């Protein structure tokens, strides 16, 4: 049986993309698989009794070394802020290419803690900073220094000791450009170095908390139980800075979604599902309920989504147990069709992620196709005709072309770059200043304008002639020719409408990172947890690939 | 040192601020990145051009022809370059294209380099006797690198180089003959049983 790939017009709607969950395709899981054979080492740990100082961790294989350099600093309580606009942090980190020299460390000591206003070099690959979850960190120090393990209920409620507020890479602030490292096989997949930084930072937080507790009470202190460590991840506060990324990298977005869609299609096409595979699917599904019930958030919006998810997943599990037979042909296809009919988007996508768990043979080859050589698709094929371009728009943007942008509600917002932090922001066009400096992120509106303008031109006219008098539409013409080749490259929604939920854009990206427990703090920023439940570095050699559900 | 990513982003944003559309600004960002990567002063030339663009007018050359003469002001290197890139498929039948007075012609250069990739032909750009051989947007050979800012190209020409060999047949044969010394003479059995259709192909 041949199953069609899912329709981009349905899948690329923001509400659907904002319902995506982590899966085997997620980058932090791929990163662990790809680096499990690397040699992990703590090269330097020079902290004072308060936990301030320098630490270096590394991953090494053959001649290649990646070193995380950590600078832990003193921070007054009133200086601690989760916002990207903060200027001081409990700790600052950079991932250095190779073994850092004394000169490198001296140079980085002055630059890394300054983050966006510091300057890095081509020898540095990623940059980040993090703040303690003070309540949890202090509690853990207090407990360990008294020789007892901390309250695991409190720990599981928060999920981490530290929270990062940004992880930068790809040439920002002088960091190495992607072209310098893109041919390295081990980091070919997207965001591998960002994942490595976060993973090593996680270990630093455990080492630091142990060190501070030991310094406080050398005779009595105990180390944090590795099993408790494993259940902790790294928090992350993420705001709108992440949202335009998925608009600005259309071929990359396509390759992420396409991998997911191909995996689903191939799983639905399996005629006879092996018992070991159906058992593993059911096991992951049942165990994953714990991830939903321990998902804490104050956000009413997310609470409602969790409630619906839990309800739908439970109904689905009942269906599986009472009415479903895995020995039916094309069992996963039947499951998928049942879900589309009986569950809501959040649950459909949740189970789609779960379906991949038994199928390394389907998923692993797709992982290597999730990067993109974006430059290849930058040039516009200007020899094509107006009628060809119109046909692309009619086929690929059919829903977008129906939006009436003369209505204020469809044109309500605009995206801009803030002057103080050079970060993307969203504002109300009719209430705030600056819409004349709008970023080119209103793709739906501009595609519609392109379509209307094309209709005034001769069908046989070529795009080079069209462009010579319509250069204001150049950015969307480029996109239209990209979507012709890459069907999942475009969000099929209005990114400036009144009802837009920007966190849907964040959730999409974060689900591919592998984040768990989305905790929206508004419609524009949220907190997440990464690597919660993941093996510790010294457990990497032999670990359970389904750790997310343990 | 600024990364190429920073160079591209700042060039793109400043181009938008200088009045170009976002789509054109994206092209400029890529171009300046490319110039800097090849060791040509992209940032410097762009900065000077934008500085002067505030005070002076430039002509927009929308339709490229064999001889492109200004009416009053110098040509804008961005618009002329962009239209050359867009129209290059219909221009490649021309052997040579001439331009009179292009402002800051080093900003015109990356469009020509990219056009070379689009049509798969080497292009020779001559800016007042500064020669640039643009090789499919992979490399640039020039007699005039590290020149800093070039305010104007009074006489600019582009020659389309046909895809022909740079050597004589005799030179090729001489080298080919030498390369044959790496081959091994086959015996009869190998000739009959080796890959391909063999000696008979009548089935």
Interface residues (C-beta under 8 A of the other chain):
Chain A: X121 X122 X170 X171 X172 X173 X174 X175 X176 X177 X178 X179 X375 X378 X379 X380 X382 X383 X417 X439 X440 X462 X463 X464 X467 X468 X469 X471 X472 X473 X474 X475 X476 X477 X478
Chain B: X1 X2 X3 X4 X5 X6 X13 X20 X21 X22 X23 X24 X26 X27 X30 X62 X63 X82 X83 X85 X86 X87 X89 X90 X114 X117 X118
